[in-house]
Amino acid sequence: MKKTASSVSFRVKRIYDPVEAGDGLRVLIDRLWPRGVSRERAAVGLWLKEVTPSTELRQWLHSEPEGWPEFARRYRLELAQQPEAVAQLLKAARSSPVTLLSTVKDFEHSHVSVLVGFLQKAAEQD
């Protein structure tokens, strides 16, 4: 059964959380490999650096803590420049569960929430 655009969803977890059977494809969405996590323990099926914020954008946000809305806007522009990577995630999510993995503690105020929103909007337009 093919999922409709509205049924495309992404689970989000910290990479330090235990692997679960329902995780499906585990996708690391951080630019750098997390410290202290072996590749075996992480069970990452895909490390998609193309959908992570650029180094410059990450550094800008750290220097401008009040710049969250501007960060989100700039990051969405960067994501729009990665149609192949976005399509790869959407295709995977239409056929099986996808869990996005990151080291961040606050998903809501990080690239994770922006990426999930971007993917959901892209799925609706697809």
C-alpha positions as CSV (number, residue, x, y, z in Angstrom):
1,M,0.0,0.0,0.0
2,K,1.4,3.3,-1.0
3,K,1.4,6.1,1.5
4,T,-0.2,9.4,0.6
5,A,1.8,12.6,1.1
6,S,-0.1,13.4,4.2
7,S,0.9,10.0,5.7
8,V,4.6,10.6,5.2
9,S,6.1,11.1,8.7
10,F,9.5,11.0,10.2
11,R,10.3,9.8,13.7
12,V,13.0,11.9,15.5
13,K,15.4,10.5,18.1
14,R,18.7,11.3,19.7
15,I,21.4,9.1,18.3
16,Y,22.3,8.2,21.9
17,D,18.8,6.6,22.4
18,P,18.5,2.8,22.0
19,V,17.8,1.3,18.7
20,E,14.2,0.0,18.4
21,A,12.7,-2.4,16.0
22,G,10.2,0.3,14.7
23,D,13.0,2.7,13.8
24,G,13.1,1.5,10.2
25,L,15.7,3.4,8.2
26,R,17.9,5.3,10.7
27,V,19.2,8.5,9.1
28,L,21.9,10.6,10.8
29,I,21.2,14.3,10.1
30,D,24.2,15.9,11.7
31,R,27.2,17.0,9.7
32,L,29.7,15.5,12.2
33,W,29.8,12.0,13.5
34,P,28.7,12.0,17.2
35,R,31.5,11.5,19.7
36,G,31.5,8.3,21.7
37,V,29.1,6.5,19.4
38,S,30.3,3.5,17.4
39,R,29.0,2.9,13.9
40,E,27.7,-0.5,15.1
41,R,25.9,0.9,18.1
42,A,24.3,3.7,16.1
43,A,22.9,1.3,13.4
44,V,22.8,4.2,11.0
45,G,21.5,3.2,7.6
46,L,22.2,6.5,5.9
47,W,24.3,9.5,6.9
48,L,22.8,12.4,4.9
49,K,25.1,15.4,5.3
50,E,23.4,17.1,2.4
51,V,20.4,17.9,4.5
52,T,22.4,19.4,7.4
53,P,22.9,23.1,7.8
54,S,26.1,24.4,6.3
55,T,29.1,25.0,8.7
56,E,28.7,28.7,8.0
57,L,25.1,28.7,8.9
58,R,25.6,26.7,12.1
59,Q,28.4,29.0,13.2
60,W,26.2,32.1,12.4
61,L,23.4,30.7,14.7
62,H,25.9,30.1,17.5
63,S,27.0,33.7,17.3
64,E,23.4,35.0,17.0
65,P,21.4,33.1,19.6
66,E,18.4,35.4,19.0
67,G,18.6,34.7,15.3
68,W,16.4,31.5,15.2
69,P,13.8,32.8,12.7
70,E,16.5,33.9,10.3
71,F,18.4,30.6,10.8
72,A,15.2,28.7,9.9
73,R,14.7,30.8,6.8
74,R,18.3,30.4,5.6
75,Y,18.3,26.7,6.3
76,R,15.1,26.2,4.3
77,L,16.9,28.0,1.4
78,E,19.8,25.6,1.8
79,L,17.5,22.6,1.8
80,A,15.8,23.8,-1.4
81,Q,19.3,23.5,-3.0
82,Q,19.4,19.7,-2.2
83,P,16.4,18.3,-4.1
84,E,18.0,14.9,-4.6
85,A,18.7,14.4,-0.9
86,V,15.2,15.6,0.0
87,A,13.7,13.2,-2.6
88,Q,15.7,10.3,-1.2
89,L,14.2,10.9,2.3
90,L,10.7,11.3,1.0
91,K,11.0,8.1,-1.1
92,A,12.2,6.1,1.9
93,A,9.4,7.5,4.1
94,R,6.8,6.5,1.6
95,S,7.8,2.8,1.8
96,S,8.9,2.3,5.4
97,P,9.5,4.0,8.7
98,V,12.3,6.6,8.8
99,T,13.9,7.8,12.0
100,L,16.0,11.0,11.8
101,L,18.9,10.9,14.3
102,S,20.7,13.9,15.8
103,T,22.8,14.7,18.8
104,V,20.8,17.8,19.6
105,K,18.8,17.9,22.9
106,D,16.2,20.5,21.9
107,F,14.7,19.3,18.6
108,E,12.2,22.1,18.5
109,H,14.9,24.8,18.4
110,S,17.3,23.1,16.1
111,H,17.7,22.2,12.5
112,V,15.7,19.0,13.2
113,S,12.4,20.8,13.4
114,V,13.1,22.9,10.3
115,L,14.1,19.8,8.3
116,V,11.0,17.8,9.4
117,G,8.7,20.8,8.5
118,F,10.5,21.2,5.1
119,L,10.1,17.5,4.4
120,Q,6.4,17.5,5.3
121,K,5.7,20.5,3.1
122,A,7.7,18.9,0.2
123,A,5.7,15.7,0.6
124,E,2.4,17.7,0.3
125,Q,3.6,19.4,-2.9
126,D,4.9,16.2,-4.4
